[in-house]
Amino acid sequence: MGDLIFRAVIIAVVAYFCGCFNGSVIVSKYILRDDVRNHGSGNAGLTNFFRTFGGPLTFVVILTDVVKAVVGIQVAVLLSAGVQGGDLVNYAKYWAAAWVLLGHMYPCMFHFRGGKGVLSGGAIVFMMDWRIGLVAWIGFLVLVLLTRYVSLGSIWAGASFPFSTWFVFRDPILFVMGLFLGGLVVWKHRSNIQRLLTGTENKFSFHKKK
């Protein structure tokens, strides 16, 4: 039991600090010398970065936020594989995913002002199971293409996650963990939900704001 708790703590710490490496903040603050959180919506996410700066550095932001999610979860897989007492890999992946998102949303090194977890979450869903990834991404892309509201697609991805988790694994513990993960993403979009309801939400454009 002690070994299991130790591994869980290590996974949480590594995953959280992986999540803290926010690509949008790092690129804008230390490369462009202009913190993205001082512009637009004030969010440290890909959409606000692209709207504010655009350009090829957007791909650096994408790569950073995807890689950190992959690394955090792969560490969990390595530490949970072969643990006596049953197959804990899926539990470890969901556990690590929660801490990656918490690190991304509330990074201690950036005054706990992070992003909304969509890009990292987009990598996480495929690492849980390819079917979960398809449900999240297809719904996201369809909604964004039809409405041009990135937030609406993101809310779908978060809201659908626990249900696709249940469909794939039929595990009540993973379902509850999925509710927490998906709920985090939806919660971070609460201001977007309000703007969607009032018709004041910004639509996505491939042209950055001047």
Backbone as a printed PyTorch tensor [residue, N CA C, xyz], in Angstrom:
tensor([[[  0.8300,  -1.2080,   0.0000],
         [  0.0000,   0.0000,   0.0000],
         [  0.8660,   1.2610,   0.0000]],

        [[  1.9280,   1.2060,   0.8000],
         [  2.8320,   2.3470,   0.8870],
         [  3.5030,   2.6220,  -0.4450]],

        [[  3.8870,   1.5560,  -1.1480],
         [  4.5290,   1.7110,  -2.4520],
         [  3.5600,   2.3260,  -3.4540]],

        [[  2.2930,   1.9240,  -3.3800],
         [  1.2720,   2.4550,  -4.2870],
         [  1.0540,   3.9500,  -4.0630]],

        [[  0.9940,   4.3480,  -2.7930],
         [  0.8160,   5.7610,  -2.4670],
         [  2.0190,   6.5750,  -2.9380]],

        [[  3.2080,   6.0110,  -2.7340],
         [  4.4360,   6.6890,  -3.1620],
         [  4.4270,   6.9190,  -4.6720]],

        [[  4.0480,   5.8860,  -5.4220],
         [  3.9890,   6.0160,  -6.8770],
         [  2.9470,   7.0520,  -7.2960]],

        [[  1.8060,   7.0460,  -6.6090],
         [  0.7410,   8.0030,  -6.9310],
         [  1.2060,   9.4340,  -6.6930]],

        [[  1.9580,   9.6490,  -5.6120],
         [  2.4750,  10.9890,  -5.3070],
         [  3.4870,  11.4200,  -6.3600]],

        [[  4.3830,  10.5180,  -6.7360],
         [  5.3830,  10.8380,  -7.7600],
         [  4.7060,  11.1900,  -9.0820]],

        [[  3.7060,  10.3990,  -9.4590],
         [  2.9680,  10.6650, -10.6950],
         [  2.3170,  12.0390, -10.6410]],

        [[  1.6910,  12.3480,  -9.5150],
         [  1.0030,  13.6390,  -9.3700],
         [  1.9800,  14.8030,  -9.4860]],

        [[  3.1240,  14.6970,  -8.8300],
         [  4.1110,  15.7830,  -8.8470],
         [  4.6750,  15.9820, -10.2490]],

        [[  5.0920,  14.8730, -10.8850],
         [  5.6650,  14.9730, -12.2340],
         [  4.6340,  15.5130, -13.2190]],

        [[  3.4110,  14.9800, -13.1550],
         [  2.3620,  15.4020, -14.0850],
         [  2.0040,  16.8690, -13.8770]],

        [[  1.9280,  17.2980, -12.6220],
         [  1.5820,  18.6980, -12.3500],
         [  2.6350,  19.6400, -12.9230]],

        [[  3.9060,  19.3330, -12.6870],
         [  4.9520,  20.2380, -13.1760],
         [  5.1090,  20.1560, -14.6950]],

        [[  4.7670,  19.0140, -15.2910],
         [  4.6930,  18.9610, -16.7570],
         [  3.6130,  19.9240, -17.2340]],

        [[  2.4570,  19.8860, -16.5750],
         [  1.3520,  20.7620, -16.9370],
         [  1.6900,  22.2270, -16.7970]],

        [[  2.5640,  22.5590, -15.8580],
         [  2.9180,  23.9610, -15.6110],
         [  3.6760,  24.6010, -16.7700]],

        [[  4.2790,  23.7890, -17.6290],
         [  5.0070,  24.3420, -18.7700],
         [  4.0020,  24.7730, -19.8380]],

        [[  3.4210,  25.9200, -19.6150],
         [  2.3900,  26.4500, -20.4950],
         [  3.0370,  27.0710, -21.7300]],

        [[  2.7940,  26.4490, -22.8960],
         [  3.4410,  26.9080, -24.1170],
         [  3.1040,  28.3390, -24.4720]],

        [[  1.8610,  28.7210, -24.2800],
         [  1.4240,  30.0760, -24.6310],
         [  2.1370,  31.1270, -23.7940]],

        [[  2.2680,  30.8750, -22.4980],
         [  2.9360,  31.8290, -21.6140],
         [  4.4380,  31.8620, -21.8780]],

        [[  5.0390,  30.6920, -22.0130],
         [  6.4900,  30.6140, -22.2180],
         [  6.8990,  31.3200, -23.5030]],

        [[  6.2010,  31.0320, -24.5940],
         [  6.5590,  31.6320, -25.8840],
         [  6.3220,  33.1390, -25.8610]],

        [[  5.1550,  33.5670, -25.3480],
         [  4.8410,  34.9970, -25.3710],
         [  5.7100,  35.7930, -24.4060]],

        [[  5.9300,  35.2510, -23.2130],
         [  6.6350,  36.0070, -22.1750],
         [  8.1410,  36.0040, -22.3600]],

        [[  8.7100,  34.8690, -22.7830],
         [ 10.1730,  34.7570, -22.8160],
         [ 10.7630,  34.8280, -24.2250]],

        [[  9.9490,  34.6260, -25.2500],
         [ 10.4460,  34.7610, -26.6170],
         [  9.9590,  36.0650, -27.2420]],

        [[  8.6510,  36.3230, -27.1480],
         [  8.0980,  37.5530, -27.7130],
         [  8.1530,  38.7300, -26.7430]],

        [[  8.4590,  38.4460, -25.4870],
         [  8.5570,  39.4810, -24.4510],
         [  7.2610,  40.2760, -24.3020]],

        [[  6.1390,  39.5800, -24.4270],
         [  4.8390,  40.2520, -24.3370],
         [  3.8200,  39.2120, -23.8750]],

        [[  3.5960,  39.1420, -22.5880],
         [  2.7580,  38.1020, -21.9840],
         [  1.3680,  38.0740, -22.6140]],

        [[  0.9870,  36.9210, -23.1360],
         [ -0.3090,  36.7670, -23.7970],
         [ -1.4720,  37.0590, -22.8470]],

        [[ -1.2520,  36.8950, -21.5510],
         [ -2.3170,  37.1230, -20.5760],
         [ -2.6640,  38.5960, -20.4090]],

        [[ -1.8560,  39.4630, -21.0220],
         [ -2.1560,  40.8990, -21.0070],
         [ -2.9680,  41.3330, -22.2210]],

        [[ -3.4090,  40.3620, -23.0220],
         [ -4.1190,  40.6840, -24.2520],
         [ -5.4280,  39.9000, -24.3460]],

        [[ -6.3280,  40.4040, -25.1860],
         [ -7.5560,  39.6900, -25.5100],
         [ -8.3530,  39.2620, -24.3020]],

        [[ -8.6280,  37.9660, -24.2440],
         [ -9.4280,  37.4150, -23.1460],
         [ -8.6380,  37.2860, -21.8540]],

        [[ -7.3060,  37.4550, -21.9290],
         [ -6.4670,  37.2810, -20.7490],
         [ -6.1530,  35.8330, -20.4590]],

        [[ -6.6160,  34.9380, -21.3230],
         [ -6.4030,  33.5120, -21.1270],
         [ -5.0680,  33.0820, -21.7380]],

        [[ -4.3890,  32.1650, -21.0640],
         [ -3.0960,  31.6700, -21.5480],
         [ -3.3030,  30.4050, -22.3650]],

        [[ -4.1120,  30.5040, -23.4010],
         [ -4.4110,  29.3500, -24.2360],
         [ -4.0470,  29.5990, -25.6850]],

        [[ -4.1710,  28.5450, -26.4920],
         [ -3.7840,  28.6230, -27.8990],
         [ -4.6190,  29.6400, -28.6720]],

        [[ -5.9330,  29.6550, -28.4510],
         [ -6.8050,  30.5510, -29.2190],
         [ -6.4360,  32.0100, -28.9960]],

        [[ -6.2390,  32.3900, -27.7190],
         [ -5.8710,  33.7750, -27.4290],
         [ -4.4840,  34.0990, -27.9630]],

        [[ -3.5640,  33.1220, -27.9080],
         [ -2.2240,  33.3450, -28.4530],
         [ -2.2980,  33.5900, -29.9510]],

        [[ -3.0630,  32.7500, -30.6540],
         [ -3.1630,  32.8940, -32.1080],
         [ -3.8330,  34.2060, -32.4980]],

        [[ -4.8850,  34.5500, -31.7670],
         [ -5.5760,  35.8140, -32.0650],
         [ -4.6730,  37.0180, -31.8340]],

        [[ -3.8060,  36.9020, -30.8340],
         [ -2.9600,  38.0350, -30.4690],
         [ -1.6990,  38.1290, -31.3140]],

        [[ -1.0120,  36.9980, -31.5010],
         [  0.2970,  37.0230, -32.1570],
         [  0.3090,  36.3470, -33.5360]],

        [[ -0.4300,  35.2230, -33.6600],
         [ -0.3910,  34.4770, -34.9060],
         [  1.0150,  33.9730, -35.1860]],

        [[  1.3110,  33.6770, -36.4460],
         [  2.6680,  33.3230, -36.8450],
         [  3.0750,  31.8950, -36.5280]],

        [[  4.2840,  31.5140, -36.9690],
         [  4.7720,  30.1420, -36.8160],
         [  5.0040,  29.7080, -35.3690]],

        [[  5.1730,  30.6820, -34.4590],
         [  5.3710,  30.3030, -33.0600],
         [  4.1270,  29.6400, -32.4620]],

        [[  2.9990,  29.7670, -33.1450],
         [  1.7840,  29.0670, -32.7150],
         [  2.0300,  27.5680, -32.6580]],

        [[  2.8420,  27.0560, -33.6030],
         [  3.1250,  25.6220, -33.6400],
         [  4.0100,  25.2010, -32.4660]],

        [[  4.8330,  26.1170, -31.9780],
         [  5.6410,  25.8410, -30.7910],
         [  4.7330,  25.6860, -29.5760]],

        [[  3.7200,  26.5420, -29.4910],
         [  2.7480,  26.4590, -28.4080],
         [  2.0240,  25.1130, -28.4590]],

        [[  1.5900,  24.7340, -29.6460],
         [  0.8970,  23.4550, -29.8120],
         [  1.7890,  22.3040, -29.3860]],

        [[  3.0280,  22.2960, -29.8730],
         [  3.9650,  21.2090, -29.5630],
         [  4.2310,  21.1160, -28.0680]],

        [[  4.4400,  22.2450, -27.4290],
         [  4.7180,  22.2730, -25.9940],
         [  3.5750,  21.6770, -25.1890]],

        [[  2.3570,  22.0980, -25.4900],
         [  1.2040,  21.6560, -24.7030],
         [  0.8280,  20.2050, -24.9760]],

        [[  1.1490,  19.7130, -26.1640],
         [  0.8990,  18.3030, -26.4640],
         [  1.9550,  17.4140, -25.8100]],

        [[  3.2150,  17.8090, -25.9700],
         [  4.3190,  16.9910, -25.4410],
         [  4.2380,  16.8610, -23.9250]],

        [[  3.8950,  17.9400, -23.2230],
         [  3.8500,  17.8680, -21.7630],
         [  2.7780,  16.8960, -21.2920]],

        [[  1.6540,  16.8320, -22.0200],
         [  0.6030,  15.8870, -21.6630],
         [  1.0700,  14.4570, -21.9030]],

        [[  1.7380,  14.2380, -23.0290],
         [  2.2450,  12.9020, -23.3580],
         [  3.2660,  12.4470, -22.3260]],

        [[  4.1960,  13.3310, -21.9690],
         [  5.2400,  12.9780, -21.0010],
         [  4.6340,  12.6650, -19.6340]],

        [[  3.7280,  13.5210, -19.1780],
         [  3.1150,  13.3060, -17.8650],
         [  2.3930,  11.9800, -17.7660]],

        [[  1.6690,  11.6210, -18.8090],
         [  0.9060,  10.3720, -18.7790],
         [  1.8090,   9.1640, -19.0010]],

        [[  2.8360,   9.3070, -19.8340],
         [  3.7520,   8.1890, -20.0410],
         [  4.5210,   7.8340, -18.7730]],

        [[  4.8340,   8.8500, -17.9810],
         [  5.4720,   8.5820, -16.6850],
         [  4.5390,   7.7530, -15.8080]],

        [[  3.2570,   8.0880, -15.8390],
         [  2.2720,   7.3300, -15.0650],
         [  2.1840,   5.8870, -15.5430]],

        [[  2.2280,   5.6870, -16.8490],
         [  2.1820,   4.3330, -17.4080],
         [  3.3880,   3.5220, -16.9490]],

        [[  4.5650,   4.1310, -16.9940],
         [  5.7880,   3.4330, -16.5940],
         [  5.7820,   3.0750, -15.1100]],

        [[  5.2930,   3.9890, -14.2780],
         [  5.3050,   3.7450, -12.8330],
         [  4.1980,   2.8020, -12.3760]],

        [[  3.1590,   2.6520, -13.1760],
         [  2.0460,   1.7940, -12.7680],
         [  2.0970,   0.4100, -13.3940]],

        [[  2.8710,   0.2590, -14.4540],
         [  2.9540,  -1.0370, -15.1330],
         [  3.6110,  -2.0750, -14.2220]],

        [[  2.9800,  -3.2030, -14.1060],
         [  3.5560,  -4.3000, -13.3230],
         [  3.3480,  -4.1960, -11.8350]],

        [[  2.5650,  -3.2060, -11.3670],
         [  2.2920,  -3.0960,  -9.9360],
         [  1.4030,  -4.2510,  -9.4980]],

        [[  1.7770,  -4.8960,  -8.4130],
         [  0.9940,  -6.0240,  -7.9220],
         [ -0.3720,  -5.5520,  -7.4210]],

        [[ -1.3720,  -6.3910,  -7.6240],
         [ -2.7020,  -6.0700,  -7.1280],
         [ -3.6870,  -5.7140,  -8.2170]],

        [[ -3.2700,  -5.8850,  -9.4830],
         [ -4.1970,  -5.6320, -10.5760],
         [ -3.6590,  -4.6590, -11.5950]],

        [[ -4.4030,  -4.4960, -12.6670],
         [ -4.0220,  -3.5890, -13.7480],
         [ -4.4420,  -2.1640, -13.3780]],

        [[ -3.4560,  -1.3500, -13.0350],
         [ -3.7340,   0.0100, -12.5860],
         [ -3.3650,   1.0610, -13.6270]],

        [[ -3.0000,   0.6300, -14.8200],
         [ -2.5030,   1.5690, -15.8190],
         [ -3.5480,   2.6240, -16.1760]],

        [[ -4.7840,   2.1990, -16.4140],
         [ -5.8260,   3.1680, -16.7880],
         [ -6.1050,   4.1560, -15.6660]],

        [[ -6.1320,   3.6630, -14.4230],
         [ -6.3250,   4.5650, -13.2860],
         [ -5.1820,   5.5680, -13.1950]],

        [[ -3.9590,   5.0780, -13.4360],
         [ -2.7840,   5.9510, -13.3690],
         [ -2.8210,   7.0060, -14.4680]],

        [[ -3.2980,   6.6310, -15.6490],
         [ -3.3860,   7.5820, -16.7570],
         [ -4.3880,   8.6980, -16.4550]],

        [[ -5.5240,   8.3210, -15.9050],
         [ -6.5290,   9.3360, -15.5660],
         [ -6.0420,  10.2100, -14.4050]],

        [[ -5.3560,   9.5940, -13.4490],
         [ -4.7880,  10.3290, -12.3170],
         [ -3.7650,  11.3580, -12.8170]],

        [[ -2.8800,  10.9180, -13.6970],
         [ -1.8700,  11.8350, -14.2430],
         [ -2.5190,  12.9260, -15.0810]],

        [[ -3.5230,  12.5560, -15.8590],
         [ -4.2080,  13.5360, -16.7090],
         [ -4.8060,  14.6650, -15.8740]],

        [[ -5.3730,  14.3100, -14.7240],
         [ -5.9560,  15.3270, -13.8460],
         [ -4.8940,  16.3230, -13.3900]],

        [[ -3.7220,  15.8200, -13.0470],
         [ -2.6640,  16.7090, -12.5580],
         [ -2.0200,  17.5220, -13.6730]],

        [[ -1.9500,  16.9380, -14.8820],
         [ -1.4640,  17.7150, -16.0280],
         [ -2.3890,  18.9040, -16.2780]],

        [[ -3.6980,  18.6470, -16.2630],
         [ -4.6560,  19.7320, -16.4860],
         [ -4.6030,  20.7700, -15.3740]],

        [[ -4.4870,  20.3120, -14.1330],
         [ -4.3940,  21.2540, -13.0160],
         [ -3.1450,  22.1200, -13.1370]],

        [[ -2.0410,  21.5120, -13.5680],
         [ -0.8140,  22.2780, -13.7760],
         [ -0.9540,  23.2760, -14.9070]],

        [[ -1.6420,  22.8670, -15.9690],
         [ -1.8520,  23.7650, -17.1050],
         [ -2.7760,  24.9240, -16.7380]],

        [[ -3.8170,  24.6190, -15.9920],
         [ -4.8010,  25.6470, -15.6400],
         [ -4.3260,  26.5440, -14.4970]],

        [[ -3.5960,  25.9450, -13.5550],
         [ -3.1540,  26.6960, -12.3690],
         [ -1.6570,  26.4720, -12.1400]],

        [[ -0.8130,  26.9950, -13.0390],
         [  0.6370,  26.7950, -12.9300],
         [  1.2520,  27.6220, -11.8030]],

        [[  1.9140,  26.9570, -10.8750],
         [  2.4850,  27.6690,  -9.7260],
         [  3.5740,  28.6400, -10.1520]],

        [[  4.2720,  28.3460, -11.2510],
         [  5.3700,  29.2110, -11.6830],
         [  4.8840,  30.4360, -12.4490]],

        [[  3.6070,  30.4750, -12.7760],
         [  3.0370,  31.6210, -13.4880],
         [  1.8570,  32.2060, -12.7240]],

        [[  1.9960,  32.2470, -11.3920],
         [  0.9980,  32.8710, -10.5200],
         [ -0.3910,  32.2220, -10.6440]],

        [[ -0.3920,  30.9310, -10.9720],
         [ -1.6360,  30.1480, -11.0620],
         [ -2.6060,  30.6820, -12.1120]],

        [[ -2.0790,  31.3830, -13.1050],
         [ -2.8890,  31.8980, -14.2200],
         [ -2.4990,  31.1600, -15.4890]],

        [[ -3.2460,  30.1220, -15.8100],
         [ -2.9330,  29.3100, -16.9710],
         [ -4.0290,  29.3030, -18.0110]],

        [[ -4.0520,  28.2380, -18.7970],
         [ -5.0340,  28.1110, -19.8620],
         [ -6.2550,  27.3200, -19.4370]],

        [[ -7.0340,  26.9100, -20.4300],
         [ -8.2910,  26.2110, -20.1550],
         [ -8.2160,  24.7080, -20.4210]],

        [[ -7.0330,  24.2390, -20.7790],
         [ -6.8140,  22.8000, -20.8610],
         [ -7.2650,  22.1300, -22.1370]],

        [[ -7.6230,  22.8970, -23.1560],
         [ -8.1810,  22.2900, -24.3670],
         [ -7.1050,  21.5760, -25.1890]],

        [[ -5.9800,  22.2370, -25.4230],
         [ -4.9410,  21.6400, -26.2530],
         [ -4.3160,  20.4230, -25.5730]],

        [[ -3.9600,  20.5650, -24.3030],
         [ -3.4240,  19.4140, -23.5710],
         [ -4.4840,  18.3180, -23.4570]],

        [[ -5.7280,  18.7470, -23.2270],
         [ -6.8180,  17.7840, -23.1540],
         [ -7.0150,  17.0500, -24.4600]],

        [[ -6.7550,  17.7440, -25.5770],
         [ -6.8750,  17.1220, -26.8890],
         [ -5.8900,  15.9970, -27.0870]],

        [[ -4.7060,  16.1150, -26.4620],
         [ -3.7240,  15.0230, -26.5000],
         [ -4.1060,  13.9320, -25.5080]],

        [[ -4.6120,  14.3520, -24.3580],
         [ -4.9660,  13.4040, -23.2990],
         [ -6.0340,  12.4220, -23.7540]],

        [[ -7.0700,  12.9050, -24.4530],
         [ -8.1840,  12.0170, -24.8200],
         [ -7.7120,  10.8510, -25.6770]],

        [[ -6.7670,  11.0860, -26.5650],
         [ -6.2700,   9.9910, -27.3960],
         [ -5.3700,   9.0450, -26.6130]],

        [[ -4.7340,   9.5470, -25.5660],
         [ -3.8980,   8.6800, -24.7420],
         [ -4.7280,   7.7940, -23.8220]],

        [[ -5.9740,   8.1910, -23.5600],
         [ -6.8640,   7.3370, -22.7880],
         [ -7.3430,   6.1660, -23.6520]],

        [[ -7.8570,   6.4980, -24.8430],
         [ -8.3180,   5.4860, -25.8000],
         [ -8.6510,   6.2000, -27.1040]],

        [[ -8.3370,   5.5690, -28.2280],
         [ -8.5570,   6.2310, -29.5180],
         [-10.0310,   6.5360, -29.7630]],

        [[-10.9210,   5.7110, -29.2100],
         [-12.3530,   5.9650, -29.4020],
         [-12.8040,   7.2080, -28.6380]],

        [[-12.2490,   7.3810, -27.4450],
         [-12.5500,   8.5830, -26.6720],
         [-12.0290,   9.8150, -27.4120]],

        [[-10.8420,   9.6850, -27.9930],
         [-10.2620,  10.7820, -28.7620],
         [-11.1100,  11.1570, -29.9610]],

        [[-11.6400,  10.1500, -30.6620],
         [-12.4740,  10.4310, -31.8360],
         [-13.7560,  11.1580, -31.4550]],

        [[-14.4050,  10.7150, -30.3660],
         [-15.6370,  11.3680, -29.9240],
         [-15.3790,  12.8410, -29.6180]],

        [[-14.3050,  13.1050, -28.8780],
         [-13.9910,  14.4830, -28.4880],
         [-13.6230,  15.3300, -29.6980]],

        [[-12.7360,  14.8230, -30.5570],
         [-12.2150,  15.6210, -31.6520],
         [-13.2030,  15.8020, -32.7990]],

        [[-13.9500,  14.7560, -33.1300],
         [-14.9250,  14.9010, -34.2080],
         [-16.0060,  15.9110, -33.8110]],

        [[-16.5030,  15.7820, -32.5740],
         [-17.4910,  16.7450, -32.0940],
         [-16.9330,  18.1520, -32.0520]],

        [[-15.6950,  18.2810, -31.5930],
         [-15.0370,  19.5900, -31.5450],
         [-14.9490,  20.2120, -32.9340]],

        [[-14.4290,  19.4510, -33.8950],
         [-14.2210,  19.9800, -35.2420],
         [-15.5370,  20.3230, -35.9260]],

        [[-16.5430,  19.4750, -35.7710],
         [-17.8390,  19.7400, -36.3970],
         [-18.4450,  21.0280, -35.8470]],

        [[-18.4250,  21.1880, -34.5310],
         [-19.0090,  22.3780, -33.9220],
         [-18.2520,  23.6470, -34.2990]],

        [[-16.9170,  23.5640, -34.3180],
         [-16.1230,  24.7450, -34.6690],
         [-16.3270,  25.1100, -36.1310]],

        [[-16.3690,  24.1170, -37.0160],
         [-16.5640,  24.3920, -38.4360],
         [-17.9500,  24.9690, -38.7180]],

        [[-18.9520,  24.4840, -37.9950],
         [-20.3170,  24.9450, -38.2230],
         [-20.5920,  26.3180, -37.6010]],

        [[-19.9920,  26.5680, -36.4440],
         [-20.3270,  27.7890, -35.7020],
         [-19.1780,  28.7890, -35.6060]],

        [[-17.9490,  28.3130, -35.7840],
         [-16.7250,  29.1040, -35.5870],
         [-16.5320,  29.5310, -34.1300]],

        [[-17.1940,  28.8160, -33.2150],
         [-16.9780,  29.0350, -31.7890],
         [-16.0660,  27.9270, -31.2600]],

        [[-14.7950,  28.2600, -31.0200],
         [-13.8660,  27.2770, -30.4700],
         [-14.3230,  26.8330, -29.0800]],

        [[-14.8550,  27.7640, -28.3260],
         [-15.2980,  27.4510, -26.9670],
         [-16.4120,  26.4040, -26.9620]],

        [[-17.3030,  26.4580, -27.9470],
         [-18.4050,  25.4950, -28.0170],
         [-17.8710,  24.0820, -28.2710]],

        [[-16.9070,  23.9810, -29.1830],
         [-16.2780,  22.6890, -29.4260],
         [-15.5260,  22.1830, -28.2070]],

        [[-14.8880,  23.1020, -27.4850],
         [-14.1390,  22.7340, -26.2810],
         [-15.0710,  22.2440, -25.1790]],

        [[-16.2110,  22.9010, -25.0400],
         [-17.1980,  22.4910, -24.0340],
         [-17.7260,  21.1010, -24.3660]],

        [[-17.9620,  20.8410, -25.6480],
         [-18.3750,  19.4960, -26.0680],
         [-17.3290,  18.4590, -25.6530]],

        [[-16.0710,  18.7520, -25.9400],
         [-15.0030,  17.8030, -25.6270],
         [-14.9780,  17.4720, -24.1350]],

        [[-15.0960,  18.5120, -23.2950],
         [-15.1000,  18.2750, -21.8540],
         [-16.3330,  17.5400, -21.3800]],

        [[-17.5000,  17.9380, -21.8900],
         [-18.7590,  17.3380, -21.4420],
         [-18.9100,  15.9050, -21.9080]],

        [[-18.3770,  15.5820, -23.0740],
         [-18.5240,  14.2230, -23.6100],
         [-17.5410,  13.2350, -23.0000]],

        [[-16.4580,  13.7420, -22.4170],
         [-15.3760,  12.8760, -21.9490],
         [-15.8220,  11.8040, -20.9460]],

        [[-16.5490,  12.1380, -19.8770],
         [-16.9410,  11.0800, -18.9300],
         [-17.8460,  10.0250, -19.5540]],

        [[-18.6850,  10.4280, -20.4940],
         [-19.6170,   9.4770, -21.1010],
         [-18.9090,   8.5430, -22.0860]],

        [[-17.9580,   9.0700, -22.8390],
         [-17.1830,   8.2020, -23.7200],
         [-16.2680,   7.3010, -22.9000]],

        [[-15.8160,   7.7970, -21.7500],
         [-15.0300,   6.9620, -20.8310],
         [-15.8500,   5.7710, -20.3610]],

        [[-17.0980,   6.0260, -19.9830],
         [-17.9750,   4.9410, -19.5330],
         [-18.2480,   3.9530, -20.6680]],

        [[-18.4730,   4.4620, -21.8670],
         [-18.7520,   3.6110, -23.0120],
         [-17.5860,   2.6630, -23.2930]],

        [[-16.3610,   3.1490, -23.1490],
         [-15.1720,   2.3590, -23.4740],
         [-14.7960,   1.4090, -22.3480]],

        [[-14.7800,   1.8950, -21.1010],
         [-14.2300,   1.1000, -19.9980],
         [-15.2670,   0.4600, -19.0800]],

        [[-16.4720,   1.0230, -19.0140],
         [-17.5220,   0.5110, -18.1160],
         [-17.0090,   0.3760, -16.6820]],

        [[-16.2700,   1.3770, -16.2520],
         [-15.6590,   1.3590, -14.9180],
         [-16.1510,   2.5860, -14.1530]],

        [[-16.8600,   2.4050, -13.0370],
         [-17.4110,   3.5600, -12.3090],
         [-16.3410,   4.4990, -11.7660]],

        [[-15.1930,   3.9540, -11.3850],
         [-14.1190,   4.8100, -10.8670],
         [-13.5740,   5.7020, -11.9810]],

        [[-13.3290,   5.1150, -13.1420],
         [-12.8550,   5.9090, -14.2740],
         [-13.9010,   6.9130, -14.7270]],

        [[-15.1780,   6.5380, -14.6140],
         [-16.2520,   7.4720, -14.9710],
         [-16.2120,   8.7060, -14.0680]],

        [[-16.0360,   8.4850, -12.7570],
         [-15.9590,   9.6040, -11.8150],
         [-14.7280,  10.4580, -12.1080]],

        [[-13.6060,   9.8080, -12.4000],
         [-12.3980,  10.5570, -12.7470],
         [-12.6020,  11.3290, -14.0510]],

        [[-13.3350,  10.7060, -14.9830],
         [-13.6610,  11.3920, -16.2270],
         [-14.5490,  12.6010, -15.9990]],

        [[-15.4890,  12.4690, -15.0500],
         [-16.3370,  13.6130, -14.6930],
         [-15.5010,  14.7710, -14.1700]],

        [[-14.5100,  14.4510, -13.3550],
         [-13.6400,  15.4950, -12.8070],
         [-12.8470,  16.1700, -13.9240]],

        [[-12.2610,  15.3620, -14.8090],
         [-11.4510,  15.9130, -15.8960],
         [-12.2910,  16.7620, -16.8490]],

        [[-13.4100,  16.1810, -17.3030],
         [-14.2790,  16.9240, -18.1960],
         [-14.8740,  18.1400, -17.5270]],

        [[-15.1960,  17.9960, -16.2320],
         [-15.7590,  19.1110, -15.4830],
         [-14.7850,  20.2680, -15.3470]],

        [[-13.4910,  19.9640, -15.2180],
         [-12.4780,  21.0180, -15.1550],
         [-12.5020,  21.8720, -16.4210]],

        [[-12.5580,  21.1990, -17.5630],
         [-12.5560,  21.9250, -18.8410],
         [-13.8140,  22.7850, -18.9790]],

        [[-14.9590,  22.2070, -18.6500],
         [-16.2150,  22.9680, -18.7460],
         [-16.2060,  24.1430, -17.7750]],

        [[-15.7280,  23.9140, -16.5420],
         [-15.6660,  24.9710, -15.5300],
         [-14.8020,  26.1390, -15.9950]],

        [[-13.6720,  25.8330, -16.6310],
         [-12.7950,  26.8930, -17.1110],
         [-13.4240,  27.6810, -18.2620]],

        [[-14.4790,  27.1380, -18.8470],
         [-15.1650,  27.8350, -19.9470],
         [-16.4660,  28.4980, -19.4920]],

        [[-16.6280,  28.6740, -18.1930],
         [-17.8930,  29.2300, -17.6900],
         [-18.1560,  30.6390, -18.2270]],

        [[-17.1010,  31.4530, -18.3790],
         [-17.3010,  32.7990, -18.9380],
         [-17.6830,  32.7110, -20.4110]],

        [[-17.1190,  31.7220, -21.1220],
         [-17.4890,  31.5210, -22.5220],
         [-18.9420,  31.0960, -22.6470]],

        [[-19.3870,  30.2490, -21.7200],
         [-20.7790,  29.7970, -21.7330],
         [-21.7140,  30.9940, -21.5720]],

        [[-21.3510,  31.8910, -20.6620],
         [-22.1730,  33.0840, -20.4490],
         [-22.2240,  33.9400, -21.7140]],

        [[-21.0790,  34.0950, -22.3830],
         [-21.0490,  34.9030, -23.6110],
         [-21.7850,  34.2100, -24.7490]],

        [[-21.7240,  32.8830, -24.7860],
         [-22.4830,  32.1500, -25.8090],
         [-23.9830,  32.3680, -25.6200]],

        [[-24.4090,  32.3660, -24.3680],
         [-25.8280,  32.5530, -24.0710],
         [-26.3090,  33.9650, -24.3990]],

        [[-25.3980,  34.9370, -24.2710],
         [-25.7780,  36.3290, -24.5500],
         [-25.4350,  36.7560, -25.9750]],

        [[-24.8080,  35.8450, -26.7480],
         [-24.4690,  36.1500, -28.1310],
         [-23.2920,  37.0790, -28.3000]],

        [[-22.4100,  37.1480, -27.2970],
         [-21.2610,  38.0630, -27.3670],
         [-19.9220,  37.3300, -27.4770]],

        [[-19.9690,  36.0180, -27.6700],
         [-18.7340,  35.2390, -27.7780],
         [-18.0370,  35.5340, -29.1040]],

        [[-16.7040,  35.6140, -29.0660],
         [-15.9280,  35.8620, -30.2800],
         [-15.8570,  34.6040, -31.1420]],

        [[-15.9750,  34.7900, -32.4450],
         [-15.8440,  33.6790, -33.3750],
         [-14.4010,  33.5640, -33.8230]],

        [[-14.0030,  32.3290, -34.1610],
         [-12.6320,  32.0840, -34.5580],
         [-12.3810,  32.5870, -35.9790]],

        [[-11.1980,  33.1630, -36.1810],
         [-10.7870,  33.6100, -37.5060],
         [ -9.3200,  33.2490, -37.6930]],

        [[ -8.9350,  32.9460, -38.9330],
         [ -7.5380,  32.6250, -39.2080],
         [ -6.6650,  33.8780, -39.3120]],

        [[ -7.2840,  35.0310, -39.1730],
         [ -6.5250,  36.2870, -39.1810],
         [ -6.4040,  36.7960, -37.7560]],

        [[ -5.1630,  37.0630, -37.3200],
         [ -4.9620,  37.5670, -35.9730],
         [ -5.4560,  38.9890, -35.8690]],

        [[ -5.8380,  39.3570, -34.6490],
         [ -6.3300,  40.7180, -34.4250],
         [ -5.1910,  41.7340, -34.5930]],

        [[ -5.5180,  42.8840, -35.1480],
         [ -4.5130,  43.9330, -35.2850],
         [ -4.4090,  44.7150, -33.9940]]])
